[in-house]
Amino acid sequence: MSGPETPPATAAGSAAKKRAPGIAAQYWLLGLAVLYTLYFARTLLIPIVVALLFALLLSPLVNALKRFYVPRSLSAFVLLACIGGPVALLGVELAEPAQKWLKRLPELGMQLSEELDSITESLAPRQEPAPVPEPAPPKEEGGFTFFGLFGDDEEPAPQPLPEPPPEPAQGAVTEKLLQGSLELVISVVGAAPLLLVQLLTFVILVLFQLIFGQRLWQGAIEIFPRVRDKRQAGLVVARVQRELSRYILTVSLINTALGVTTAAALWLLGVDDALLWGALVGLLNFAPYVGPLVALCVLGLAGLVQYGLEATALLPALVYFLINMAEAQFVTPLVLGRNMRLNPLVLVLWLIVWGWLWGAAGVLLAVPLLVCLKLAAQQLDILQYWVRLIETRA
């Protein structure tokens, strides 16, 4: 007699359990491959991602103008000119103060190192100088004596002169500060050609996405056979684009208003280069937690350079802190609402990962990317457990 036969369901379950470790390993390998691709292809992917976000920002305006029979190519060129013109003028205005601060970085590093050296010397125990030996009194020359003929005729050896105290060596902190400031200047100057190429790539990609992107999405929905409900898929894609563009537009307006308000407040206080600090504050506000902290440090340094070691030097940083608190606690939650419900721990980990992958650009793009992915998952009704995890309250 043969033994009892194994039910088909049990056999299928055991086979699935055997395949589970292999599938998990494939997912891990896929994740590592994606991370390595994002890291090594960052110079190519950064302008593409920025162009995608910018095209999402302008696509509702292009679609609205299309309803009034304005060609997409014409509206795309006009919108880019209307936005690029003021941005170019702002860049020209900020070029001179930015170059001035870049040139002053080594000087500021020297001043800071001198202050640190003076503080270190004041805290270090004082060493008393070594006693200087007194010179021997000159030998008196007396008259002629009989016993002097048999004395030692050699002259006494001269006393060695005291060695001058060694010059204080340059501290390790000073060397690190000088080296860091020079490396920063060299890296900024060296990255200029790459930035110009990426800017040109960005402009071309934005134009092509605004002109041909809509037809590409519609063609993908019509061509791919797996998309069965064509009309529903088109509505979902349109809804995702609308939500993403609304979020990007709202955040851009909030950060622009923050930068303008900060620049105006600093200008009224008489702070030098207030427009530069306002633009920097608005740009850094795209990175929560990290951006405002960096802006506080920069404004504190600007105050120290302008006012010296006085209480007034903290005024620019204090003014920005109050404006940023009002924006972060009242304006952004009121305007964005549920879209910005992000767990702080998830957000900080996300910023760290993208900062490691793409540097400063990754830190600035991390939160818009996370919110866009969350909005797309909500609209497409996928990954709901991950969306709920990301929105976990602190």
C-alpha positions in Angstrom: 0.0 0.0 0.0 1.2 3.4 -0.8 1.3 6.2 1.8 -1.3 8.9 2.0 -1.1 11.4 -0.9 -0.2 15.0 -0.2 -3.0 17.4 -0.9 -2.3 19.9 -3.7 -2.8 22.9 -1.5 -0.2 21.6 1.0 2.3 20.9 -1.8 1.8 24.4 -3.2 2.3 26.0 0.2 5.5 24.1 0.8 6.8 25.0 -2.7 6.0 28.7 -1.9 7.9 28.5 1.4 10.9 27.1 -0.4 10.8 29.9 -3.0 10.4 32.6 -0.3 14.1 32.9 0.6 15.1 33.2 -3.0 12.5 35.9 -3.7 13.6 37.8 -0.6 17.2 37.7 -1.8 16.2 38.9 -5.2 14.4 41.9 -3.6 17.5 42.7 -1.5 19.7 42.6 -4.6 17.3 44.7 -6.5 17.3 47.3 -3.7 21.1 47.4 -3.6 21.2 47.7 -7.4 18.8 50.7 -7.2 20.9 52.4 -4.5 24.2 51.9 -6.4 22.6 53.2 -9.6 21.2 56.3 -7.8 24.7 56.9 -6.3 26.9 56.5 -9.3 24.5 58.1 -11.8 23.7 61.1 -9.7 25.2 63.6 -12.1 22.7 62.3 -14.8 19.7 61.8 -12.5 19.7 65.0 -10.6 18.8 67.3 -13.5 16.2 64.7 -14.7 14.5 64.6 -11.3 14.5 68.4 -11.0 13.1 68.8 -14.5 10.3 66.3 -13.7 9.3 68.3 -10.6 9.5 71.6 -12.4 7.4 70.2 -15.3 4.8 69.0 -12.8 4.8 72.6 -11.4 4.1 74.2 -14.9 2.0 71.5 -16.5 -1.4 72.8 -15.1 -0.7 76.2 -16.6 0.3 74.7 -20.0 -2.9 72.6 -20.0 -5.0 75.7 -19.1 -3.5 77.7 -21.9 -4.1 74.7 -24.3 -7.9 75.1 -23.6 -7.6 78.7 -25.0 -6.0 77.2 -28.2 -2.4 78.3 -27.2 0.1 75.7 -28.6 1.9 73.8 -25.9 5.3 74.7 -27.4 4.5 78.4 -27.3 3.1 78.3 -23.7 6.1 76.3 -22.6 8.6 78.8 -24.0 6.7 81.8 -22.6 6.4 80.2 -19.1 10.0 79.3 -19.0 10.9 82.9 -20.1 8.6 84.4 -17.5 10.2 82.3 -14.7 13.8 82.2 -16.0 14.0 86.0 -16.5 13.5 87.0 -12.9 15.6 84.0 -11.7 18.5 85.1 -14.0 18.2 88.7 -12.8 18.3 87.5 -9.2 21.3 85.3 -10.0 23.1 88.4 -11.4 22.3 90.4 -8.3 23.5 87.6 -6.0 26.7 86.8 -8.0 28.7 89.7 -6.6 28.0 89.1 -2.8 28.3 85.4 -3.2 31.8 85.8 -4.8 32.7 88.2 -2.1 31.8 85.7 0.6 33.6 82.9 -1.2 36.8 85.0 -1.4 36.4 85.9 2.3 36.2 82.3 3.4 40.0 81.8 3.9 40.1 85.2 5.8 37.2 84.2 8.0 38.9 80.9 8.6 42.0 82.7 9.7 40.0 85.0 12.0 38.2 82.1 13.6 41.4 80.1 14.0 43.0 83.1 15.7 40.1 83.4 18.1 40.3 79.7 18.8 44.1 79.9 19.4 43.6 82.9 21.8 41.0 81.0 23.7 43.2 77.9 23.8 46.2 79.9 25.1 44.0 81.5 27.8 42.8 78.2 29.0 46.2 76.4 28.8 48.4 76.6 32.0 51.1 79.2 31.7 54.7 78.1 31.6 57.2 80.2 33.4 60.2 81.2 31.3 63.4 79.3 32.0 65.9 81.3 34.1 68.7 83.0 32.2 72.2 82.2 33.6 74.0 85.3 34.9 77.3 86.0 33.1 80.4 85.3 35.2 82.0 88.4 36.6 85.1 89.5 34.7 88.4 88.4 36.2 90.2 91.3 37.8 93.6 92.0 36.5 96.0 92.4 39.4 99.7 93.3 39.5 102.6 90.9 38.7 103.0 88.0 41.1 105.5 85.3 41.2 102.9 82.5 41.5 101.0 83.9 38.5 103.7 82.6 36.3 102.7 79.1 37.1 98.9 79.7 36.9 96.6 78.5 34.1 97.1 80.8 31.2 93.9 79.5 29.3 91.0 81.9 29.1 87.7 80.8 30.6 85.2 79.3 28.2 82.4 81.6 27.1 79.0 80.9 28.5 76.4 79.7 26.0 73.7 82.2 25.0 70.2 81.2 26.0 68.2 79.7 23.1 65.3 81.9 21.9 61.9 80.6 22.7 60.4 78.5 19.8 57.6 80.2 17.8 54.2 78.9 18.6 53.2 76.2 16.1 50.0 76.5 14.2 47.3 74.5 15.9 45.6 71.5 14.3 42.3 73.3 14.4 43.7 76.3 12.5 45.2 74.0 9.8 41.9 72.1 9.4 39.9 75.4 9.1 42.2 76.8 6.5 42.3 73.6 4.5 38.5 73.2 4.7 37.9 76.8 3.5 40.3 76.5 0.6 38.9 73.1 -0.4 35.4 74.6 -0.4 36.4 77.4 -2.7 38.2 75.0 -5.1 35.3 72.6 -5.2 32.8 75.4 -5.9 35.0 76.8 -8.8 35.6 73.3 -10.1 31.9 72.4 -10.1 30.9 75.4 -12.3 31.2 73.6 -15.7 29.3 70.6 -14.5 26.6 72.9 -13.1 26.3 74.7 -16.4 25.9 71.4 -18.3 23.2 70.3 -15.8 21.4 73.6 -16.1 21.3 73.2 -19.9 20.0 69.6 -19.5 17.4 70.8 -17.1 16.0 73.5 -19.5 15.9 71.1 -22.4 14.1 68.4 -20.4 11.5 70.8 -19.0 10.7 72.0 -22.5 10.3 68.6 -23.9 8.3 67.3 -21.0 5.9 70.3 -21.2 5.5 69.9 -25.0 5.5 66.1 -25.4 4.9 64.7 -22.0 1.1 64.7 -22.0 0.9 62.8 -25.3 3.5 60.3 -24.0 1.3 59.5 -21.0 -1.8 59.2 -23.1 0.0 57.0 -25.6 1.3 54.7 -22.9 -2.2 54.2 -21.6 -3.5 53.4 -25.0 -0.7 51.2 -26.2 0.1 48.9 -23.2 -2.4 46.0 -23.2 -2.3 45.5 -19.4 -4.2 48.8 -18.9 -7.7 47.6 -19.4 -9.8 50.5 -18.2 -8.3 53.2 -20.4 -10.6 56.0 -19.3 -10.1 55.3 -15.5 -6.3 55.1 -16.0 -6.3 58.5 -17.7 -8.3 60.0 -14.9 -5.9 58.5 -12.3 -2.9 59.9 -14.1 -4.4 63.3 -14.4 -5.4 63.3 -10.7 -1.9 62.3 -9.7 -0.4 65.1 -11.8 -2.8 67.6 -10.4 -2.1 66.7 -6.8 1.7 66.7 -7.3 1.7 70.0 -9.1 -0.5 71.6 -6.4 1.9 70.4 -3.7 5.0 71.6 -5.5 3.5 75.0 -6.3 2.3 75.5 -2.7 5.7 74.6 -1.2 7.5 76.8 -3.7 5.3 79.8 -2.9 5.7 79.2 0.9 9.5 79.0 0.7 9.6 82.1 -1.6 7.5 84.1 0.8 9.8 83.0 3.7 12.9 84.1 1.8 11.3 87.5 0.8 10.1 88.1 4.4 13.5 87.2 5.9 15.4 89.4 3.3 13.1 92.3 4.1 13.5 92.0 7.8 17.3 91.8 7.6 17.3 94.8 5.2 15.3 96.8 7.7 17.8 95.8 10.4 20.7 97.0 8.3 22.3 93.6 7.7 24.7 93.4 4.8 23.7 91.3 1.7 20.2 90.7 3.0 19.0 89.6 -0.5 21.6 86.8 -0.5 20.6 85.5 2.9 16.9 85.6 1.9 17.5 83.6 -1.2 19.6 81.1 0.8 16.9 80.8 3.5 14.2 80.1 0.9 16.3 77.5 -0.8 17.3 75.7 2.4 13.7 75.5 3.6 13.0 72.7 1.1 15.0 70.5 3.6 13.2 70.4 7.0 15.2 70.4 10.2 18.6 70.4 8.3 17.9 73.5 6.2 16.8 75.8 9.0 19.7 74.7 11.1 22.2 75.4 8.4 20.6 78.8 7.8 20.8 79.7 11.5 24.6 78.9 11.5 25.2 80.9 8.3 23.2 83.9 9.7 25.0 83.7 13.0 28.4 83.8 11.2 27.2 86.7 9.1 26.3 88.6 12.2 29.6 87.9 13.8 31.5 89.1 10.8 29.4 92.4 10.6 29.0 93.2 14.3 31.9 91.3 16.0 31.7 89.6 19.4 28.6 91.5 20.6 25.1 90.6 21.5 23.9 92.3 18.3 25.6 89.6 16.2 22.9 87.2 17.2 20.1 89.5 15.9 20.0 88.1 12.2 19.8 84.5 13.4 17.1 85.4 16.0 14.9 87.2 13.5 15.1 84.3 11.1 14.4 81.8 13.9 11.1 83.7 14.8 10.0 83.9 11.1 10.8 80.3 10.5 8.9 79.2 13.7 5.8 81.1 12.5 6.1 79.5 9.1 6.7 75.9 10.3 4.1 75.9 13.1 1.2 77.8 11.5 1.5 78.6 7.8 2.7 75.3 6.4 0.3 73.0 8.4 -2.6 75.3 7.7 -2.0 75.4 3.9 -0.8 71.9 3.2 -2.7 70.0 5.9 -2.5 66.2 5.6 0.0 66.3 2.7 2.8 67.2 5.1 1.9 64.7 7.8 5.3 62.9 7.9 6.9 61.1 10.8 10.0 63.0 12.0 12.1 59.9 12.3 11.2 58.7 8.9 11.8 62.2 7.5 15.3 62.4 9.1 16.3 59.0 7.9 15.1 59.8 4.4 17.2 63.1 4.5 20.3 61.2 5.6 19.9 58.6 2.8 19.4 61.1 0.0 22.2 63.3 1.4 24.5 60.3 1.2 23.3 59.5 -2.3 23.2 63.0 -3.9 24.8 65.4 -1.4 23.3 68.8 -0.9 21.0 68.4 -3.9 19.7 65.2 -2.4 18.9 66.9 0.9 16.9 69.6 -1.0 15.0 67.1 -3.1 14.4 64.5 -0.5 11.2 65.9 1.0 9.5 66.8 -2.3 10.3 63.3 -3.6 8.9 61.7 -0.4 5.7 63.7 -0.5 5.2 63.1 -4.2 5.7 59.3 -3.8 3.2 59.4 -0.9 0.6 61.4 -2.9 1.0 59.1 -5.9 0.6 56.0 -3.7 -2.6 57.5 -2.2 -4.1 58.4 -5.5 -3.2 55.0 -7.1 -4.4 53.1 -4.0 -1.2 51.2 -3.6 1.3 50.6 -0.7 -1.3 51.8 1.8 0.5 50.2 4.8 3.7 52.2 3.9 1.7 55.4 3.5 0.2 54.9 7.0 3.7 54.2 8.4 5.1 57.4 6.9 2.1 59.4 8.3 2.5 58.0 11.8 2.2 60.8 14.3 5.2 61.6 16.5 
